[in-house]
């Protein structure tokens, strides 16, 4: 399946645009997924981060599958904020926070689940502009962790 070209916020562009489509990301190991998504979020590319999370979510079996789905939902919540859809952003941030509940108080792959849940809940309750929402997001990975 050929990906459709998209703008910076993941909105589809006309098929005849000069902007090339990025291929759908392949599922990566967990730490690589978090590092890649973290870098994309720092660049303001929340939709692409969502696609990275979606790839591992769809390739994962068992309980951990829901962890990746929740992270994809948080990234879509940011995407909605970037598109100016405060209601959609709040809904996805709430859903992502709720779906992270089974991991609350843990740090799978170093992921600060409780801090992410707090951030998403706060962001859903008082919608912020996308830039501020991203700036307030806890880091997904420790910048000093190389492996």
Residue frames as qw, qx, qy, qz and C-alpha x, y, z in Angstrom:
[[0.000, 0.889, 0.458, 0.000, 0.00, 0.00, 0.00],
 [0.420, 0.374, -0.013, 0.827, 1.39, 3.38, -0.97],
 [0.235, -0.572, -0.457, 0.640, 1.31, 6.07, 1.68],
 [0.208, 0.862, 0.353, 0.298, -0.34, 9.34, 0.82],
 [0.363, 0.319, -0.214, 0.849, 1.69, 12.55, 1.08],
 [0.398, -0.762, -0.498, 0.114, 0.89, 14.45, 4.27],
 [0.072, 0.848, -0.135, 0.507, 1.52, 17.91, 5.66],
 [0.186, 0.438, -0.661, 0.580, 3.52, 18.58, 8.83],
 [0.462, -0.186, 0.537, -0.681, 0.50, 17.70, 11.00],
 [0.292, 0.024, 0.956, -0.001, -0.41, 14.49, 9.20],
 [0.567, 0.545, 0.304, -0.538, -3.24, 15.86, 7.09],
 [0.683, 0.243, 0.589, 0.356, -3.43, 14.19, 3.66],
 [0.054, 0.560, -0.282, -0.777, -2.22, 16.27, 0.74],
 [0.764, 0.502, -0.036, -0.403, -3.52, 15.91, -2.82],
 [0.908, -0.031, 0.366, 0.202, -2.07, 12.84, -4.49],
 [0.659, 0.615, 0.127, 0.413, -0.55, 14.96, -7.26],
 [0.267, -0.951, 0.144, 0.052, 1.47, 17.13, -4.84],
 [0.531, 0.655, -0.481, 0.239, 5.23, 17.49, -5.19],
 [0.391, -0.578, 0.603, -0.387, 5.68, 16.40, -1.58],
 [0.521, 0.155, -0.833, -0.107, 6.79, 12.75, -1.48],
 [0.810, -0.457, -0.105, -0.352, 4.97, 10.36, 0.83],
 [0.144, -0.543, 0.785, -0.261, 6.95, 8.89, 3.71],
 [0.589, -0.034, -0.788, -0.179, 6.70, 5.11, 3.81],
 [0.747, -0.573, -0.084, -0.325, 4.83, 3.62, 6.73],
 [0.092, -0.654, 0.707, -0.253, 7.30, 2.87, 9.51],
 [0.725, 0.004, -0.688, -0.017, 8.21, -0.72, 10.30],
 [0.739, -0.662, -0.052, -0.116, 7.90, -2.01, 13.86],
 [0.363, 0.604, -0.567, 0.425, 11.16, -1.57, 15.77],
 [0.546, -0.215, -0.696, 0.415, 12.37, -2.90, 19.12],
 [0.320, -0.822, -0.464, 0.084, 10.84, -1.13, 22.11],
 [0.425, -0.625, -0.007, 0.655, 13.77, 1.14, 23.04],
 [0.280, 0.025, 0.485, 0.828, 14.36, 2.12, 19.41],
 [0.062, -0.682, -0.637, -0.354, 10.65, 2.89, 19.08],
 [0.350, -0.836, -0.311, 0.286, 10.79, 5.17, 22.12],
 [0.420, -0.419, 0.217, 0.775, 13.97, 6.90, 20.94],
 [0.194, 0.262, 0.600, 0.731, 12.56, 7.45, 17.44],
 [0.162, -0.769, -0.578, -0.220, 9.18, 8.68, 18.67],
 [0.423, -0.728, -0.187, 0.506, 10.87, 10.94, 21.22],
 [0.342, -0.201, 0.345, 0.850, 13.00, 12.54, 18.51],
 [0.043, 0.473, 0.645, 0.599, 9.94, 13.03, 16.30],
 [0.287, -0.822, -0.487, 0.067, 8.02, 14.66, 19.14],
 [0.415, -0.571, 0.015, 0.708, 10.94, 17.02, 19.83],
 [0.201, 0.008, 0.511, 0.836, 10.75, 17.99, 16.14],
 [0.414, 0.284, 0.206, -0.840, 7.00, 18.63, 16.49],
 [0.457, 0.165, -0.702, -0.520, 6.12, 15.63, 14.31],
 [0.504, -0.109, 0.664, -0.541, 3.47, 14.08, 16.53],
 [0.852, 0.297, -0.002, -0.432, 1.59, 12.40, 13.68],
 [0.624, 0.474, -0.621, 0.030, 4.76, 10.60, 12.57],
 [0.110, -0.338, 0.804, -0.476, 5.45, 9.61, 16.22],
 [0.743, 0.064, 0.358, -0.562, 1.93, 8.16, 16.28],
 [0.829, 0.405, -0.308, -0.234, 2.76, 6.08, 13.19],
 [0.306, 0.464, -0.784, 0.274, 5.92, 4.77, 14.89],
 [0.383, -0.153, 0.712, -0.568, 3.90, 3.76, 17.97],
 [0.811, 0.235, 0.086, -0.528, 1.18, 2.28, 15.78],
 [0.635, 0.450, -0.619, -0.108, 3.70, 0.04, 14.01],
 [0.136, 0.251, -0.880, 0.380, 4.87, -1.59, 17.25],
 [0.554, 0.021, 0.460, -0.694, 1.33, -1.66, 18.65],
 [0.831, 0.296, -0.120, -0.455, 0.09, -3.67, 15.67],
 [0.624, 0.408, -0.664, 0.057, 3.13, -5.98, 15.77],
 [0.047, -0.311, 0.772, -0.553, 2.90, -6.70, 19.52],
 [0.625, -0.329, -0.652, -0.278, 0.87, -9.42, 21.20],
 [0.533, -0.339, -0.643, 0.434, -0.29, -9.71, 24.79],
 [0.265, -0.826, -0.393, 0.306, -0.78, -7.05, 27.44],
 [0.384, -0.423, 0.164, 0.804, 2.07, -4.86, 26.22],
 [0.237, 0.447, 0.613, 0.607, 0.14, -4.21, 23.02],
 [0.161, -0.874, -0.451, -0.080, -2.07, -1.81, 24.99],
 [0.457, -0.623, 0.027, 0.634, 0.96, 0.14, 26.22],
 [0.316, -0.046, 0.485, 0.814, 1.90, 0.99, 22.64],
 [0.008, 0.653, 0.642, 0.402, -1.70, 1.79, 21.74],
 [0.312, -0.848, -0.323, 0.280, -1.90, 4.21, 24.66],
 [0.392, -0.471, 0.228, 0.757, 1.29, 5.96, 23.52],
 [0.205, 0.290, 0.628, 0.692, -0.10, 6.19, 19.98],
 [0.133, -0.805, -0.566, -0.122, -3.24, 7.80, 21.44],
 [0.361, -0.742, -0.091, 0.557, -1.15, 10.39, 23.29],
 [0.325, -0.172, 0.455, 0.811, 0.66, 11.25, 20.06],
 [0.049, 0.536, 0.669, 0.512, -2.69, 11.61, 18.26],
 [0.259, -0.834, -0.420, 0.248, -3.85, 13.87, 21.09],
 [0.319, -0.549, 0.182, 0.751, -0.90, 16.14, 20.34],
 [0.230, 0.170, 0.662, 0.693, -1.67, 15.90, 16.61],
 [0.053, -0.759, -0.625, -0.172, -5.21, 17.12, 17.25],
 [0.294, -0.803, -0.142, 0.498, -3.83, 20.05, 19.26],
 [0.335, -0.276, 0.439, 0.786, -1.50, 20.88, 16.37],
 [0.084, 0.378, 0.710, 0.588, -4.49, 20.89, 14.04],
 [0.199, -0.194, 0.099, -0.955, -6.42, 23.23, 16.34],
 [0.666, -0.320, -0.535, -0.408, -8.88, 20.56, 17.51],
 [0.158, -0.439, 0.619, -0.632, -8.92, 21.07, 21.30],
 [0.817, -0.133, 0.213, -0.520, -11.88, 18.74, 21.85],
 [0.924, 0.261, -0.279, -0.019, -10.26, 15.89, 19.90],
 [0.349, 0.529, -0.611, 0.475, -6.96, 16.51, 21.65],
 [0.429, -0.389, 0.521, -0.628, -8.56, 16.31, 25.09],
 [0.928, 0.001, 0.045, -0.369, -10.44, 13.12, 24.20],
 [0.844, 0.337, -0.386, 0.157, -7.31, 11.30, 22.96],
 [0.134, 0.524, -0.615, 0.574, -5.16, 12.51, 25.85],
 [0.650, -0.300, 0.391, -0.579, -7.79, 11.23, 28.31],
 [0.967, 0.136, -0.091, -0.197, -8.05, 7.91, 26.48],
 [0.629, 0.476, -0.522, 0.326, -4.27, 7.47, 26.36],
 [0.151, -0.489, 0.593, -0.621, -3.95, 8.31, 30.07],
 [0.821, -0.163, 0.255, -0.483, -6.70, 5.82, 30.95],
 [0.946, 0.255, -0.196, -0.041, -5.09, 3.10, 28.84],
 [0.397, 0.537, -0.598, 0.443, -1.74, 3.64, 30.60],
 [0.613, -0.569, 0.220, -0.503, -3.37, 2.93, 33.98],
 [0.985, -0.139, -0.097, 0.015, -2.23, -0.74, 34.14],
 [0.741, 0.248, -0.227, 0.581, 1.39, 0.48, 34.06],
 [0.191, -0.878, 0.072, -0.433, 0.96, 3.36, 36.52],
 [0.620, -0.705, 0.337, -0.070, 3.83, 3.43, 38.99],
 [0.855, -0.056, 0.385, 0.343, 6.09, 1.44, 36.65],
 [0.119, 0.800, -0.342, -0.478, 8.66, 2.40, 34.06],
 [0.867, 0.213, 0.422, 0.155, 8.62, -0.15, 31.24],
 [0.671, 0.445, 0.167, 0.569, 11.68, 0.49, 29.06],
 [0.357, -0.156, -0.187, 0.902, 12.37, 3.51, 31.28],
 [0.111, -0.523, -0.452, -0.714, 9.09, 5.15, 30.21],
 [0.004, 0.021, 0.559, -0.829, 7.79, 7.46, 32.99],
 [0.168, -0.454, -0.808, -0.337, 4.20, 6.19, 32.90],
 [0.229, -0.693, -0.566, 0.383, 2.88, 8.07, 35.94],
 [0.140, -0.486, 0.079, 0.859, 4.36, 11.36, 34.74],
 [0.040, -0.074, -0.673, -0.735, 2.88, 10.79, 31.27],
 [0.186, -0.581, -0.788, -0.082, -0.54, 10.05, 32.74],
 [0.205, -0.677, -0.341, 0.619, -0.40, 13.22, 34.86],
 [0.098, -0.296, 0.349, 0.883, 0.72, 15.28, 31.85],
 [0.092, -0.255, -0.776, -0.570, -2.05, 13.88, 29.62],
 [0.211, -0.660, -0.704, 0.154, -4.73, 14.35, 32.28],
 [0.175, -0.619, -0.133, 0.754, -3.61, 17.94, 32.88],
 [0.052, -0.159, 0.526, 0.834, -3.44, 18.61, 29.13],
 [0.119, -0.426, -0.822, -0.359, -6.93, 17.22, 28.61],
 [0.227, -0.696, -0.590, 0.340, -8.35, 19.29, 31.46],
 [0.017, -0.871, -0.008, 0.490, -6.87, 22.60, 30.37],
 [0.783, 0.457, 0.277, 0.318, -6.09, 22.42, 26.65],
 [0.314, -0.699, 0.245, 0.594, -2.84, 24.15, 25.77],
 [0.540, 0.728, -0.304, -0.295, -1.51, 25.26, 22.43],
 [0.974, 0.165, -0.132, 0.085, 0.35, 22.35, 20.84],
 [0.458, 0.596, -0.442, 0.489, 3.78, 23.90, 21.39],
 [0.331, -0.546, 0.491, -0.593, 3.16, 24.27, 25.13],
 [0.943, -0.129, 0.110, -0.288, 1.64, 20.80, 25.33],
 [0.869, 0.335, -0.270, 0.244, 4.75, 19.32, 23.72],
 [0.202, 0.628, -0.475, 0.583, 7.08, 21.42, 25.88],
 [0.560, -0.464, 0.404, -0.555, 5.32, 20.17, 29.03],
 [0.957, 0.043, -0.228, -0.174, 5.49, 16.50, 27.99],
 [0.631, -0.597, 0.489, 0.079, 7.82, 14.39, 30.13],
 [0.252, 0.562, -0.723, -0.314, 10.69, 12.88, 28.14],
 [0.946, 0.047, -0.134, -0.292, 9.90, 9.40, 26.86],
 [0.899, 0.079, -0.239, 0.357, 13.52, 8.35, 27.22],
 [0.515, -0.759, 0.095, 0.388, 16.36, 9.41, 29.44],
 [0.475, 0.856, -0.201, -0.030, 18.61, 11.50, 27.20],
 [0.158, -0.698, 0.696, -0.050, 21.62, 9.90, 28.93],
 [0.774, -0.033, 0.623, -0.107, 20.40, 6.35, 28.23],
 [0.255, 0.555, -0.606, -0.510, 22.20, 5.04, 25.17],
 [0.317, 0.136, -0.910, -0.231, 20.81, 1.56, 25.21]]
